[in-house]
Amino acid sequence: MTMRPDEKIQKALFSTPSRFVGEYETEGVLLTHAWPGFHDRFASVRWQEGPASRSAYIFAFKTEAIEKGPGIPLPDYSPTGGIVAAYLSVLFGKRFDSHGLVEGSGFYHIPELSEFGTLANPSLPQNSHKPRPDFEIPLNLSEMSRFSPLLSGGSLPIDFIHTFQGSAKFYSQALRNFEKDPEVSYLHLISAGEILSNFHDFDKLDLLDDTTKEYLASIRKSLDNGEKVASHIEGRLLLVKRRFVETIVGLVDASFFEKSEAGDGIGSLKAESFRKSISAAYDLRSKYVHTGAPFGNWVTSQMGGRNKEVQVGKPVISDKDLSKILEYAPTLVGLERVVRYCLLQFALRHGAFIKSESTASDA
């Protein structure tokens, strides 16, 4: 009996500041706990909710036999760890760090463990040991079965899978950058929404405001080649923001506004101003990308509540344009909740997320 790793078994290591029970196992897949040394005196600190909380898990999966021969490279399954970490982040609304493979393609691997030495704010929703209120899912690894269509992938269109994976990876990266680089985290969340927006086919006229429609109609009537000119202008118009806003607004339903982690109604996103808030979120992204104007302190400020989703009052800063944008833009906590909700709604509407009849608080 050989003691070498099975070249058809891959094992990826994850960790999270949150805490999970249970495990998920199906044909060719196992998601389970990775235990610390039983004599580790710091293990109990790791399992308690607090800045040093950190638990580890293994995702093992079976692959096809490796074709061996001169010039044939070994397959690299390490990206799978990042994809599964992103799925877990979306499913539970928790931060997951992928540490790479510990075993794969017949070799042992050294994981990257630097995140084990970092602290995390336990009051942030993605780090806490409590389930999120939207699509409230118990912190049990068996709940991964809800994403079984994604894990098998066979019945889902490839364009949907690519869209969901790309958006989920940006969301997961946002959670990992949340505390150390809030501007980058905010941009990651906007990018996640942009990827979702590109999945939908919008009629360009639906994305244009009434004034622009009137101008284009005038061009069509007044010029000999007006139709050609107007069509060219429509194609060149920057409609990225409108696609983003319409996609987010279309995926967020009334249930979203019934639950919040803001602690009170003052600091939570409101249905009547939601479109304006999402529009301001994209404006904040554009302002930062084009001018570099910092805004991280404002979207992470604790004024008005620890996990408030909107600004309480108008920021007083010298940049009047930025002040107006920040007045309406969601905080980092607010935008994170929006993007996770949209990802789960997107998966639900395309048959990639299974709702549980036993969880009454599912959206």
C-alpha positions as a printed Julia matrix, in Angstrom:
363×3 Matrix{Float64}:
   0.0    0.0     0.0
   1.52   3.3    -1.12
   1.73   6.21    1.27
   1.88   8.76   -1.51
  -1.05  11.16   -2.06
  -3.74   9.98   -4.45
  -3.23  11.97   -7.65
  -7.0   12.01   -8.2
  -7.75  13.65   -4.81
  -7.3   17.42   -4.31
  -7.55  19.1    -0.91
  -7.83  22.88   -0.39
  -7.58  24.68    2.95
  -9.83  27.59    4.01
 -10.24  29.63    7.15
 -12.75  32.17    8.45
 -13.13  34.46   11.5
 -16.63  33.02   11.86
 -17.46  29.58   13.24
 -19.3   26.68   11.57
 -20.56  23.27   12.58
 -21.41  20.2    10.52
 -19.97  19.13    7.19
 -21.03  18.65    3.58
 -20.39  15.43    1.71
 -21.59  14.19   -1.64
 -20.18  12.04   -4.42
 -16.58  13.14   -5.01
 -16.78  16.16   -2.65
 -16.19  16.7     1.07
 -16.28  19.97    3.02
 -15.23  19.39    6.63
 -13.24  20.72    9.6
  -9.47  21.01    9.84
  -8.67  20.67   13.54
  -5.85  22.35   15.44
  -3.63  20.31   17.75
  -5.74  18.99   20.62
  -3.12  20.29   23.05
  -3.09  23.75   21.48
  -3.82  26.1    24.39
  -4.94  28.83   21.99
  -7.58  26.66   20.26
 -10.37  27.77   22.6
  -9.56  31.43   21.86
  -9.79  30.71   18.13
 -13.25  29.2    18.51
 -14.7   32.02   20.6
 -16.15  35.11   18.92
 -13.49  37.8    19.18
 -10.65  39.51   17.27
  -8.51  36.32   17.22
 -11.33  33.99   16.13
 -10.27  31.76   13.24
 -11.47  28.29   12.2
 -10.14  26.16    9.34
 -11.88  23.82    6.91
 -10.88  21.44    4.13
 -12.56  21.13    0.74
 -11.6   17.78   -0.8
 -12.68  16.83   -4.3
 -12.03  14.04   -6.77
 -10.7   14.66  -10.28
  -9.95  12.62  -13.37
  -6.79  10.55  -13.6
  -3.74  12.48  -14.78
  -2.39  11.75  -18.23
   1.34  11.44  -17.86
   3.98  11.92  -20.51
   6.88  14.09  -21.64
   5.85  17.74  -22.08
   2.41  17.24  -20.52
   2.0   19.72  -17.62
   0.28  18.74  -14.41
  -3.19  20.26  -14.02
  -3.4   23.16  -11.57
  -6.41  22.84   -9.29
  -5.39  25.63   -6.91
  -7.88  28.16   -8.42
 -10.7   25.86   -7.31
  -9.97  26.85   -3.73
 -10.57  30.52   -4.5
 -13.82  29.74   -6.3
 -15.17  27.61   -3.44
 -14.12  30.27   -0.92
 -16.12  32.8    -2.95
 -19.16  30.5    -2.99
 -18.94  30.07    0.77
 -18.65  33.84    1.28
 -21.78  34.5    -0.78
 -23.77  31.64    0.75
 -23.12  32.58    4.37
 -22.17  36.27    4.04
 -18.91  35.54    5.86
 -15.26  36.18    5.11
 -13.39  33.11    3.86
  -9.67  33.05    3.11
  -8.3   30.45    0.7
  -4.86  29.16    1.72
  -4.26  26.99   -1.34
  -3.87  23.25   -1.72
  -2.46  21.01    0.99
  -2.57  18.01   -1.31
  -3.07  17.75   -5.04
  -2.15  15.84   -8.22
  -0.12  13.32   -6.23
   1.92  15.88   -4.26
   1.78  17.49   -0.82
   1.61  21.29   -0.85
   2.55  24.05    1.59
  -0.45  26.33    2.23
  -0.2   30.1     2.7
  -1.1   30.7     6.36
  -0.33  34.4     6.91
  -4.02  35.24    7.49
  -4.02  33.09   10.62
  -1.95  35.78   12.3
  -4.33  38.66   11.52
  -7.11  40.02   13.72
 -10.67  40.7    12.58
 -13.38  42.97   13.97
 -16.02  40.56   15.38
 -18.75  43.23   15.29
 -18.7   43.3    11.48
 -21.41  41.04   10.02
 -18.98  39.05    7.85
 -16.78  38.18   10.86
 -19.37  37.46   13.53
 -20.57  34.04   14.69
 -24.18  34.9    13.88
 -26.12  34.17   10.66
 -26.9   37.07    8.34
 -30.53  38.31    8.36
 -31.02  38.17    4.57
 -31.49  34.62    3.3
 -30.82  33.63    6.91
 -28.77  30.46    6.63
 -27.56  28.52    9.68
 -23.77  28.47   10.05
 -23.6   24.78    9.19
 -21.39  23.44    6.4
 -24.2   21.1     5.33
 -25.95  24.2     3.94
 -23.46  24.05    1.05
 -26.0   21.67   -0.51
 -27.96  24.8    -1.48
 -25.23  25.45   -4.06
 -25.15  21.87   -5.33
 -26.18  23.02   -8.85
 -23.1   25.27   -8.9
 -20.78  22.56   -7.58
 -21.93  20.07  -10.22
 -22.36  22.75  -12.88
 -23.72  20.31  -15.42
 -27.22  21.78  -15.83
 -26.3   25.48  -15.68
 -25.41  27.61  -18.75
 -21.71  28.34  -18.94
 -22.3   32.09  -19.31
 -24.25  32.08  -16.03
 -21.49  30.13  -14.25
 -18.79  32.54  -15.48
 -20.88  35.56  -14.43
 -21.64  34.22  -10.98
 -18.08  33.06  -10.35
 -16.58  36.39  -11.44
 -19.0   38.45   -9.38
 -18.67  36.16   -6.33
 -14.86  36.39   -6.44
 -14.99  40.2    -6.34
 -17.47  40.01   -3.45
 -15.2   37.62   -1.56
 -12.17  39.85   -2.2
 -14.17  42.8    -0.86
 -14.72  40.99    2.44
 -11.0   40.27    2.73
 -10.08  43.93    2.07
 -12.92  45.32    4.19
 -10.85  46.34    7.2
  -7.47  47.09    5.64
  -8.41  48.97    2.44
 -12.03  50.19    2.4
 -11.75  52.05   -0.94
 -10.52  48.91   -2.7
 -13.23  46.87   -0.98
 -15.88  49.33   -2.19
 -14.56  49.12   -5.76
 -14.6   45.32   -5.58
 -18.29  45.41   -4.62
 -19.09  47.77   -7.49
 -17.19  45.44   -9.85
 -19.25  42.5    -8.59
 -22.42  44.42   -9.48
 -21.04  45.42  -12.88
 -20.39  41.8   -13.8
 -23.99  40.93  -12.91
 -25.23  43.88  -14.99
 -23.45  42.61  -18.09
 -25.39  39.34  -17.96
 -28.65  41.1   -18.74
 -29.65  42.37  -22.17
 -31.14  45.84  -21.78
 -32.86  47.85  -24.45
 -30.65  50.93  -24.79
 -33.69  53.17  -24.89
 -34.7   51.85  -21.46
 -31.35  53.04  -20.11
 -31.56  56.56  -21.52
 -33.14  59.43  -19.62
 -36.04  61.36  -21.2
 -33.92  64.39  -22.15
 -31.4   62.28  -24.05
 -34.22  60.45  -25.82
 -35.66  63.81  -26.95
 -32.27  64.96  -28.29
 -31.79  61.73  -30.23
 -35.31  62.0   -31.67
 -34.51  65.54  -32.86
 -31.31  64.32  -34.54
 -33.23  61.58  -36.35
 -35.75  64.1   -37.69
 -33.52  67.07  -38.5
 -30.55  65.42  -40.25
 -30.59  63.67  -43.62
 -28.61  60.8   -42.1
 -30.17  61.31  -38.68
 -30.91  57.65  -38.06
 -27.28  56.68  -38.63
 -25.96  59.52  -36.47
 -28.41  58.85  -33.64
 -27.63  55.12  -33.67
 -23.91  55.87  -33.52
 -24.4   58.18  -30.53
 -26.51  55.56  -28.74
 -23.74  53.04  -29.2
 -21.11  55.41  -27.81
 -23.06  56.63  -24.81
 -21.66  55.58  -21.45
 -24.52  53.41  -20.24
 -22.47  51.37  -17.77
 -23.83  53.21  -14.74
 -27.46  52.87  -15.85
 -27.0   49.14  -16.46
 -25.48  48.82  -12.99
 -28.29  50.72  -11.28
 -31.1   48.94  -13.13
 -29.59  45.52  -12.42
 -29.2   46.14   -8.68
 -32.66  47.7    -8.33
 -34.15  44.8   -10.29
 -32.58  42.16   -8.04
 -33.47  43.82   -4.72
 -37.07  43.22   -3.67
 -39.18  44.41   -0.74
 -37.88  41.69    1.58
 -34.44  43.33    1.61
 -35.77  46.39    3.41
 -37.46  44.36    6.14
 -34.14  43.22    7.65
 -31.01  45.12    8.52
 -27.97  44.88   10.76
 -27.89  48.65   11.24
 -29.47  48.37   14.68
 -32.16  50.98   14.02
 -34.21  52.39   11.17
 -32.2   55.59   10.87
 -29.04  53.95    9.57
 -30.64  51.41    7.21
 -31.21  51.6     3.47
 -34.76  52.66    2.5
 -36.87  51.5    -0.43
 -37.93  55.05   -1.37
 -34.34  56.28   -1.74
 -32.67  53.04   -2.81
 -32.24  53.91   -6.49
 -30.61  57.21   -5.56
 -28.31  55.41   -3.11
 -27.15  52.87   -5.69
 -26.61  55.62   -8.26
 -24.48  57.49   -5.71
 -22.48  54.31   -5.02
 -21.45  54.18   -8.66
 -20.7   57.91   -8.64
 -18.43  57.36   -5.64
 -16.57  54.66   -7.54
 -16.16  56.96  -10.56
 -15.03  59.88   -8.4
 -12.32  57.76   -6.83
 -11.16  56.15  -10.09
 -10.96  59.49  -11.91
  -9.65  61.77   -9.16
  -8.32  59.55   -6.38
 -10.38  61.49   -3.81
 -10.26  59.33   -0.62
 -13.54  58.3     0.98
 -12.69  55.25    3.1
 -13.1   57.0     6.45
 -16.62  58.1     5.52
 -17.93  54.72    4.38
 -16.52  53.01    7.48
 -17.39  55.69   10.04
 -19.12  54.43   13.2
 -21.19  57.62   13.6
 -24.89  56.83   13.74
 -24.42  53.13   14.53
 -21.74  50.47   14.24
 -23.2   48.78   11.16
 -25.14  51.63    9.63
 -25.83  51.3     5.91
 -26.15  54.99    5.0
 -24.68  58.28    6.17
 -26.45  59.95    9.08
 -26.32  63.56    7.92
 -24.35  65.2     5.14
 -20.54  64.97    5.41
 -18.89  68.36    5.86
 -15.84  68.37    3.58
 -14.27  70.9     1.23
 -15.1   68.86   -1.89
 -18.78  69.76   -2.34
 -19.31  67.22   -5.13
 -17.91  64.4    -2.99
 -19.96  65.56   -0.02
 -23.17  65.32   -2.05
 -22.28  61.83   -3.31
 -21.42  60.58    0.18
 -24.69  61.93    1.54
 -26.61  59.32   -0.48
 -24.09  56.54   -1.17
 -24.32  53.35    0.94
 -21.61  52.72    3.49
 -19.32  49.75    2.96
 -21.54  47.65    5.24
 -24.63  48.71    3.31
 -23.16  48.03   -0.12
 -21.86  44.63    1.01
 -25.35  43.57    2.1
 -26.79  44.78   -1.2
 -24.28  42.86   -3.33
 -24.66  39.59   -1.41
 -28.45  39.87   -1.67
 -28.17  40.45   -5.43
 -25.84  37.48   -5.89
 -28.2   35.14   -4.05
 -31.23  36.47   -5.91
 -29.34  36.08   -9.19
 -28.47  32.47   -8.31
 -32.03  31.76   -7.13
 -33.63  33.1   -10.32
 -31.35  30.92  -12.47
 -31.74  27.69  -10.53
 -28.3   27.74   -8.89
 -29.48  28.31   -5.31
 -31.85  25.94   -3.51
 -34.15  27.45   -0.92
 -34.84  25.37    2.18
 -38.46  24.83    3.18
 -37.35  24.48    6.8
 -35.84  27.96    6.94
 -38.82  30.27    7.27
 -36.71  33.4     7.09
 -35.44  32.72    3.58
 -36.03  35.72    1.34
